[in-house]
Amino acid sequence: MIITTTPSIEGKQIVNYHGVVSGEVIMGINFVKDFFAGLRNIVGGRSGSYEDELIRARETALQELEKRAAEVGANAVVGIDIDYEVLGTNNGMLMVIVSGTAVTAV
């Protein structure tokens, strides 16, 4: 399935619009990762553990988006948008929402 941020697909014609689809993921970040990220914040540099969680959450949300698009008969999703938020007490939860328009393109 083609998933793109653009409103069209080069070389393809959109012949049917199936509506907006989305994929949502809310993941908890555990204490150990928080602790090591805090240390990294003090000494500087990137937090690999948080980056890994962010990548995993985004990929899971995209998989959910693709599944929902297929369920409505689409073979592509155009105009996707990815949003990130932190939720919960002490911002201990990461939320990723991916949405776009499910289409049939030929």
C-alpha positions in Angstrom: 0.0 0.0 0.0 1.2 3.5 -0.9 1.2 5.9 2.1 2.3 9.4 1.4 2.1 12.9 2.8 1.4 14.3 -0.7 -2.2 14.9 -1.9 -1.6 12.8 -5.0 0.5 9.9 -6.2 2.8 10.6 -9.1 2.0 8.3 -12.1 -1.3 7.2 -10.5 -4.9 8.5 -10.8 -7.1 8.5 -7.8 -10.4 7.0 -8.8 -12.2 6.6 -5.5 -12.1 8.3 -2.1 -13.0 6.2 0.9 -12.7 8.9 3.6 -10.4 9.7 6.4 -8.6 6.9 8.2 -6.3 7.0 11.2 -4.0 5.0 13.4 -3.5 5.8 17.0 -1.0 4.5 19.5 -0.5 5.4 23.2 2.7 4.0 24.8 4.1 4.2 28.3 7.7 5.2 28.8 9.1 3.2 31.7 11.1 4.5 34.7 14.5 3.0 33.6 14.3 4.9 30.2 13.3 8.1 32.1 16.3 7.7 34.4 18.8 7.2 31.6 17.2 9.9 29.5 17.6 12.3 32.5 21.3 11.4 32.7 21.6 12.0 29.0 19.9 15.4 29.4 22.6 16.4 32.0 25.6 15.3 30.0 24.2 16.1 26.5 23.6 14.0 23.5 20.7 12.0 22.0 18.5 9.7 24.0 18.5 6.4 22.1 15.9 4.8 24.3 13.3 7.6 23.7 14.2 7.7 20.0 13.6 3.9 19.7 10.2 4.3 21.5 9.2 7.1 19.2 10.1 5.1 16.1 8.2 2.1 17.4 5.1 4.1 18.1 5.2 5.8 14.7 5.6 2.5 12.9 2.8 0.9 14.9 0.5 3.9 14.1 1.3 3.6 10.4 0.5 -0.1 10.4 -2.8 0.6 12.1 -3.6 3.3 9.4 -2.7 0.8 6.6 -5.0 -1.9 8.2 -7.9 0.5 8.5 -7.4 1.7 4.9 -7.4 -1.8 3.6 -10.6 -2.5 5.5 -12.5 0.2 3.6 -11.1 -1.1 0.2 -8.3 1.4 -0.3 -5.0 0.7 -1.9 -3.3 3.9 -0.8 -3.5 6.7 1.7 -2.7 10.3 0.7 -2.2 13.5 2.6 -1.1 11.8 5.8 -0.3 13.8 8.9 1.6 12.5 11.9 1.1 14.1 15.3 2.9 13.4 18.6 1.7 14.3 22.1 2.8 13.5 25.6 0.0 12.6 28.1 -0.5 11.4 31.6 1.0 12.1 35.0 4.5 13.6 34.5 4.1 13.2 30.7 4.7 9.4 31.1 2.7 8.4 28.0 3.5 9.0 24.3 0.7 9.3 21.8 1.1 9.1 18.1 -1.8 9.7 15.7 -1.5 9.2 11.9 -4.4 10.3 9.7 -5.0 10.6 6.0 -7.4 10.0 3.2 -7.9 6.4 2.0 -8.1 6.2 -1.7 -8.1 3.8 -4.6 -5.4 4.7 -7.1 -4.7 3.1 -10.5 
